[in-house]
Amino acid sequence: MMDTLGARLKKYRLLHGLTQEALADALNVNASYYGRVERGERQFGLPKLLEICDYFNISFDDFLGRKPSHEKREAEKNTHIHEITAALNKCTLDQILITRRFIEHMLDLY
């Protein structure tokens, strides 16, 4: 798991355009130690991993690459349905019919 965590650290660090030294400084850790964590030779404890998630503004599940739970996916689905319904309520009948045909076509493709 250390290699996976190190790879994820590197991924997020690079996505944010940071050097190892810059991220180590932001996290208040020794740059050499941080480099060893990224290479999978050392590891951070849970409090530091949570701090990293806060720093990158990501959830711990996202950082670990975990898939959302069924309940979370259903809640997300319901949120999208609510947003789509609200948007459709602002449409004309013709726009709604076009949207319906588009959705039916998309469902046929998948």
C-alpha positions in Angstrom: 0.0 0.0 0.0 2.9 2.4 0.6 3.8 2.3 -3.1 0.2 3.1 -4.0 0.1 6.0 -1.5 3.4 7.3 -2.8 2.2 7.2 -6.4 -1.0 9.0 -5.4 1.1 11.6 -3.5 3.2 12.2 -6.6 0.1 12.3 -8.9 -1.6 15.1 -6.8 1.7 16.9 -6.3 2.4 17.0 -10.1 -1.2 17.9 -10.8 -0.7 21.0 -8.7 2.7 21.8 -10.2 4.6 21.4 -7.0 8.1 20.1 -6.4 8.7 17.6 -3.6 10.4 20.3 -1.7 7.5 22.7 -2.0 4.9 20.2 -0.9 7.1 19.0 1.9 7.4 22.6 3.1 3.7 23.1 2.9 3.1 20.0 4.9 5.9 20.9 7.4 7.9 17.7 6.8 11.5 17.1 5.9 11.9 17.1 2.1 14.1 14.0 2.2 11.5 12.1 4.3 8.8 13.2 1.9 10.8 11.9 -1.0 11.1 8.5 0.7 7.3 8.4 1.3 6.7 9.1 -2.4 9.1 6.3 -3.3 7.3 3.9 -0.9 10.2 3.6 1.5 8.4 5.4 4.4 4.8 6.2 5.2 2.8 9.0 6.7 0.3 8.4 9.5 -3.4 9.0 9.2 -3.3 12.6 10.5 -0.7 13.6 7.9 -2.7 11.9 5.1 -5.8 13.7 6.2 -3.8 17.0 6.2 -2.7 16.2 2.6 -6.3 15.6 1.6 -7.2 19.0 3.0 -4.3 20.6 1.3 -5.4 19.2 -2.1 -9.1 19.7 -1.2 -10.0 16.1 -1.9 -11.8 13.5 0.1 -9.8 10.7 1.7 -11.7 8.2 -0.4 -10.7 10.0 -3.6 -7.1 10.1 -2.4 -7.2 6.3 -1.8 -8.9 5.8 -5.2 -11.9 4.2 -3.5 -15.2 3.9 -5.4 -18.2 5.6 -3.8 -20.5 3.4 -1.8 -23.8 2.4 -3.3 -25.7 4.9 -1.0 -23.3 7.7 -2.0 -23.8 6.9 -5.7 -27.6 6.9 -5.3 -27.5 10.2 -3.4 -25.3 11.7 -6.2 -27.7 10.3 -8.8 -30.7 11.9 -7.1 -28.9 15.2 -6.9 -28.3 15.1 -10.7 -31.9 14.1 -11.3 -33.1 17.0 -9.2 -30.8 19.4 -11.1 -32.0 18.1 -14.5 -35.6 18.4 -13.4 -35.1 22.0 -12.3 -33.5 22.7 -15.7 -36.3 21.0 -17.6 -38.9 23.1 -15.7 -37.4 26.2 -17.4 -37.7 24.7 -20.9 -40.4 25.0 -23.5 -42.3 21.9 -24.5 -40.3 21.6 -27.7 -37.0 21.8 -25.8 -38.3 19.0 -23.4 -39.2 16.8 -26.4 -35.8 17.3 -28.0 -34.2 16.5 -24.7 -36.3 13.3 -24.3 -35.3 12.2 -27.8 -31.6 12.9 -27.1 -31.8 10.8 -23.8 -33.5 8.0 -25.6 -30.9 8.0 -28.3 -28.1 8.0 -25.7 -29.7 5.0 -23.9 -29.8 3.1 -27.2 -26.1 3.7 -27.6 -25.2 2.3 -24.2 
